[in-house]
Amino acid sequence: MTVPLLDLTPQYDAIRSEVDEAIRRVVDSQYFILGPEVEALEREMAEYLGVPHAVGCASGTDALLLPLMALDPRPGDEVIIPAFTFFATAGAVWNAGFTPVFCDIDPVTFNVTAETLEAVWSPRTRAVIPVHLFGQMAPMPEINALARERGAIVIEDAAQAIGARQAVVPPPEHDNGNSWIMAGAAGDAGSFSFFPTKNLGGFGDGGLVSTTDDVMADRVGKLRVHGGRQMYHHEMVGTNSRLDALQAAILRVKLRHLPEWTAARGKNACAYHGSLRDVAEIVLPDALPGNVHVYNQYTIRAQRRDELRAHLSGKGIGSGVYYPVPLHLQECFRELGGKEGQLPETERACREVLSLPIFPELGEERQARVIEEICAFYGRG
Ligand SMILES: *Cc1c(COP(=O)(O)O)cnc(C)c1O
């Protein structure tokens, strides 16, 4: 029995008729760019996240780029991001015209904290991007407090964390159902990706910006259509970053199923926890108290990581290394002067992390195979 790291086929099979009907509806309308399907998705996402504004765009990368462009960077302005994230976080900062400044991570959650951000803060810091890595939110209350005190903007990279939540502290006086805040609703703006491997994935590229800020929403809405809502009248230089109606129609179907898929990921995570807890050579990922983790990835730390990965691969079991190279040591950022040893927890994570199959349709039998082979590799059972 082989076990892929991710298989998207069973998800499509389960909702094929609903999705095919949505595709047919768009094709029949011949309305392909923005339009009513995109507007409906934006309304439904805004409601799901509990924010006033959601603006669809062409990718998760652009969902970072557009709010950064909206800040109108001057040369030398800095944005702090973790060195341990997908490249897009840094690429968007660079392409918007900011200088990326890399900070370290908390070893337990793989996320930035107020402390790791503060360690690299400078008078030129205009914004920070906490990345909710693997599906767990960074500690937003302390990050917001630091940013507010110093007048910086907070953009959440929620590409891997749609549906993740965090308890509001202090808890509201009367629990009126608002004692949780969703990823993408906790900062000034949030960036989502609908890349097919994300928890809510389209049939191609897509992204969305969430925001509580009316001015930000207005600017992002213009920047995605070349900087002006009225055709041939441009207030800013934007870009083409529109969301397709086909993607929006498919995503609207899938959004309705997201809670059940998220629950299945959580159940798989529980099963790994229960069975791998006693393997001393590995560290399991955990949700901090007050966090709902949505497990876009189930990422362990493993001694002899590369050997374990080769063993699993030899048994037909897929795994992934997210991410092998820290951003401060990437060739393209050499001029920023990153040095080995500068961000020790990031560099250690790059050597130790291994992501295991966690997709909702994994099933008990295939998951048991993964567990069995990890135990076998470390000489247990
Ligand atoms: C996937 C991802 C992105 C970029 O999303 P795309 O849709 O691929 O452009 C950005 N940040 C993180 C953390 C991601 O995982």
The ligand as a MOL file (V3000), in Angstrom:
LIG
                    3D

  0  0  0     0  0            999 V3000
M  V30 BEGIN CTAB
M  V30 COUNTS 15 15 0 0 0
M  V30 BEGIN ATOM
M  V30 1 C 1.1790 29.1220 -0.5610 0
M  V30 2 C 1.7380 30.2310 0.2280 0
M  V30 3 C 1.8340 31.5300 -0.2650 0
M  V30 4 C 1.5730 31.8970 -1.6960 0
M  V30 5 O 0.4180 31.4710 -2.2420 0
M  V30 6 P 0.3010 31.2320 -3.8560 0
M  V30 7 O -1.1590 31.1130 -4.0340 0
M  V30 8 O 1.0540 29.9870 -4.1540 0
M  V30 9 O 0.8740 32.4200 -4.5330 0
M  V30 10 C 2.2830 32.5210 0.5770 0
M  V30 11 N 2.6610 32.2560 1.8330 0
M  V30 12 C 2.6130 31.0130 2.3480 0
M  V30 13 C 3.0200 30.7940 3.7680 0
M  V30 14 C 2.1660 29.9540 1.5660 0
M  V30 15 O 2.1370 28.7210 2.0900 0
M  V30 END ATOM
M  V30 BEGIN BOND
M  V30 1 1 1 2
M  V30 2 1 2 3
M  V30 3 2 2 14
M  V30 4 1 3 4
M  V30 5 2 3 10
M  V30 6 1 4 5
M  V30 7 1 5 6
M  V30 8 2 6 7
M  V30 9 1 6 8
M  V30 10 1 6 9
M  V30 11 1 10 11
M  V30 12 2 11 12
M  V30 13 1 12 13
M  V30 14 1 12 14
M  V30 15 1 14 15
M  V30 END BOND
M  V30 END CTAB
M  END
